[in-house]
Amino acid sequence: MRLSPDFPVPIVLAQHMPKRFTKVFAERLTRQGPLPVVELSRTTELQPGTAYMAQGDADVQVSRRGGRLVAGPVPADQSWTWTPSVDRMVDSALEVVPANRLVAALLTGMGDDGAASMARIRAGGGRTIAQSEETCAVFGMPRALIEAGGANRVVDIDRIAATLTRFVG
């Protein structure tokens, strides 16, 4: 299953990759998938049915502007190990959206980026997904989320879209 083109909420994502690749990657995902993927080069209002990707040299900050959710790039901060930082992105979302209204998925990757902040989502009543070890190229990040007790579900990569769809109702 793939996400539907009318997916009812915006998606914000951080992919650990250099800036020279994120724009091309966003364009490739747009061509291959049902949803447009926009690289965040400026603060942008978040719209349902659209995915927003962090630039490779910056972190993403989710905030409110005029009562609307927006996301935009912020300079990378040395206190966060990875750039773009999943934890920094999720922490900013938690500042403006109640945890019980957030859904988050942590996919393959090295390190523990995202585990602490996504565990806070789950603790606050939100829903979280960790990619299964069997379908990960690198199981570090999902493993850290599972070990932190922060995963509501552990699913194979081909079941993540269906699980996200169920979680957002």
C-alpha positions as a Python dict, from the first residue, in 0.01 Angstrom:
ca = {
    (1, 'M'): (0, 0, 0),
    (2, 'R'): (109, 356, -72),
    (3, 'L'): (-12, 675, 85),
    (4, 'S'): (-318, 816, -84),
    (5, 'P'): (-286, 1141, -282),
    (6, 'D'): (-553, 1281, -49),
    (7, 'F'): (-361, 1192, 269),
    (8, 'P'): (-538, 1408, 528),
    (9, 'V'): (-237, 1561, 705),
    (10, 'P'): (98, 1715, 608),
    (11, 'I'): (417, 1512, 643),
    (12, 'V'): (744, 1667, 758),
    (13, 'L'): (1061, 1464, 723),
    (14, 'A'): (1429, 1484, 793),
    (15, 'Q'): (1666, 1266, 592),
    (16, 'H'): (2034, 1254, 694),
    (17, 'M'): (2184, 1356, 363),
    (18, 'P'): (2393, 1645, 226),
    (19, 'K'): (2222, 1951, 78),
    (20, 'R'): (2334, 1869, -275),
    (21, 'F'): (2114, 1557, -263),
    (22, 'T'): (1794, 1664, -82),
    (23, 'K'): (1641, 1870, -364),
    (24, 'V'): (1705, 1594, -619),
    (25, 'F'): (1576, 1333, -375),
    (26, 'A'): (1257, 1534, -311),
    (27, 'E'): (1202, 1564, -687),
    (28, 'R'): (1256, 1190, -733),
    (29, 'L'): (1009, 1106, -455),
    (30, 'T'): (752, 1338, -616),
    (31, 'R'): (791, 1158, -951),
    (32, 'Q'): (768, 811, -794),
    (33, 'G'): (502, 862, -530),
    (34, 'P'): (148, 978, -491),
    (35, 'L'): (235, 1290, -287),
    (36, 'P'): (436, 1596, -382),
    (37, 'V'): (758, 1628, -180),
    (38, 'V'): (883, 1984, -129),
    (39, 'E'): (1233, 2067, -10),
    (40, 'L'): (1200, 2334, 260),
    (41, 'S'): (1412, 2624, 140),
    (42, 'R'): (1194, 2882, 322),
    (43, 'T'): (920, 2885, 583),
    (44, 'T'): (615, 2725, 426),
    (45, 'E'): (256, 2670, 540),
    (46, 'L'): (194, 2298, 586),
    (47, 'Q'): (-81, 2151, 369),
    (48, 'P'): (-248, 1809, 388),
    (49, 'G'): (-137, 1565, 121),
    (50, 'T'): (210, 1717, 87),
    (51, 'A'): (543, 1602, 228),
    (52, 'Y'): (806, 1858, 329),
    (53, 'M'): (1174, 1759, 340),
    (54, 'A'): (1451, 1931, 530),
    (55, 'Q'): (1742, 2070, 332),
    (56, 'G'): (2057, 1872, 392),
    (57, 'D'): (2247, 2158, 554),
    (58, 'A'): (1971, 2278, 787),
    (59, 'D'): (1729, 2155, 1050),
    (60, 'V'): (1351, 2192, 1025),
    (61, 'Q'): (1151, 2389, 1276),
    (62, 'V'): (775, 2346, 1297),
    (63, 'S'): (591, 2648, 1437),
    (64, 'R'): (268, 2843, 1416),
    (65, 'R'): (221, 3161, 1221),
    (66, 'G'): (-118, 3328, 1235),
    (67, 'G'): (-269, 3012, 1382),
    (68, 'R'): (-143, 2799, 1094),
    (69, 'L'): (125, 2531, 1107),
    (70, 'V'): (439, 2618, 917),
    (71, 'A'): (782, 2459, 879),
    (72, 'G'): (1105, 2606, 765),
    (73, 'P'): (1479, 2565, 767),
    (74, 'V'): (1687, 2680, 1061),
    (75, 'P'): (2067, 2676, 1074),
    (76, 'A'): (2214, 2348, 1189),
    (77, 'D'): (2310, 2351, 1557),
    (78, 'Q'): (2629, 2175, 1673),
    (79, 'S'): (2449, 2050, 1986),
    (80, 'W'): (2249, 1811, 1765),
    (81, 'T'): (2460, 1521, 1636),
    (82, 'W'): (2284, 1479, 1301),
    (83, 'T'): (2177, 1728, 1036),
    (84, 'P'): (1897, 1754, 954),
    (85, 'S'): (1806, 1653, 1309),
    (86, 'V'): (1497, 1437, 1355),
    (87, 'D'): (1494, 1513, 1731),
    (88, 'R'): (1509, 1887, 1674),
    (89, 'M'): (1229, 1869, 1417),
    (90, 'V'): (1004, 1655, 1640),
    (91, 'D'): (1079, 1866, 1949),
    (92, 'S'): (969, 2177, 1761),
    (93, 'A'): (645, 2004, 1655),
    (94, 'L'): (582, 1904, 2018),
    (95, 'E'): (603, 2272, 2115),
    (96, 'V'): (307, 2365, 1893),
    (97, 'V'): (100, 2046, 1852),
    (98, 'P'): (-18, 1826, 2141),
    (99, 'A'): (160, 1490, 2139),
    (100, 'N'): (-171, 1306, 2111),
    (101, 'R'): (-227, 1471, 1771),
    (102, 'L'): (109, 1363, 1626),
    (103, 'V'): (202, 1050, 1433),
    (104, 'A'): (568, 975, 1366),
    (105, 'A'): (765, 703, 1188),
    (106, 'L'): (1134, 630, 1232),
    (107, 'L'): (1297, 449, 942),
    (108, 'T'): (1635, 295, 873),
    (109, 'G'): (1943, 490, 979),
    (110, 'M'): (2246, 489, 1203),
    (111, 'G'): (2255, 639, 1549),
    (112, 'D'): (1966, 730, 1776),
    (113, 'D'): (1834, 1049, 1619),
    (114, 'G'): (1458, 1074, 1673),
    (115, 'A'): (1430, 811, 1946),
    (116, 'A'): (1406, 1049, 2243),
    (117, 'S'): (1162, 1293, 2086),
    (118, 'M'): (941, 1022, 1938),
    (119, 'A'): (932, 845, 2274),
    (120, 'R'): (790, 1173, 2412),
    (121, 'I'): (521, 1161, 2142),
    (122, 'R'): (418, 814, 2253),
    (123, 'A'): (432, 908, 2623),
    (124, 'G'): (199, 1199, 2546),
    (125, 'G'): (-58, 980, 2371),
    (126, 'G'): (66, 1014, 2014),
    (127, 'R'): (136, 726, 1777),
    (128, 'T'): (479, 610, 1666),
    (129, 'I'): (611, 353, 1422),
    (130, 'A'): (955, 192, 1405),
    (131, 'Q'): (1068, 14, 1090),
    (132, 'S'): (1135, -356, 1150),
    (133, 'E'): (1492, -481, 1169),
    (134, 'E'): (1429, -727, 885),
    (135, 'T'): (1353, -447, 639),
    (136, 'C'): (1616, -191, 752),
    (137, 'A'): (1947, -135, 579),
    (138, 'V'): (2071, 4, 914),
    (139, 'F'): (1862, -73, 1223),
    (140, 'G'): (2020, 189, 1457),
    (141, 'M'): (1750, 457, 1473),
    (142, 'P'): (1446, 227, 1486),
    (143, 'R'): (1624, 6, 1742),
    (144, 'A'): (1689, 310, 1963),
    (145, 'L'): (1319, 403, 1949),
    (146, 'I'): (1213, 49, 2039),
    (147, 'E'): (1466, 28, 2324),
    (148, 'A'): (1341, 363, 2459),
    (149, 'G'): (989, 217, 2475),
    (150, 'G'): (878, 472, 2219),
    (151, 'A'): (733, 255, 1942),
    (152, 'N'): (360, 184, 1934),
    (153, 'R'): (419, -46, 1637),
    (154, 'V'): (718, -213, 1472),
    (155, 'V'): (635, -286, 1108),
    (156, 'D'): (800, -389, 783),
    (157, 'I'): (869, -106, 541),
    (158, 'D'): (590, -220, 309),
    (159, 'R'): (335, -182, 594),
    (160, 'I'): (434, 167, 708),
    (161, 'A'): (199, 354, 471),
    (162, 'A'): (-97, 142, 583),
    (163, 'T'): (-8, 191, 948),
    (164, 'L'): (27, 568, 902),
    (165, 'T'): (-311, 575, 727),
    (166, 'R'): (-473, 384, 1014),
    (167, 'F'): (-312, 608, 1276),
    (168, 'V'): (-429, 933, 1116),
    (169, 'G'): (-780, 791, 1075),
}
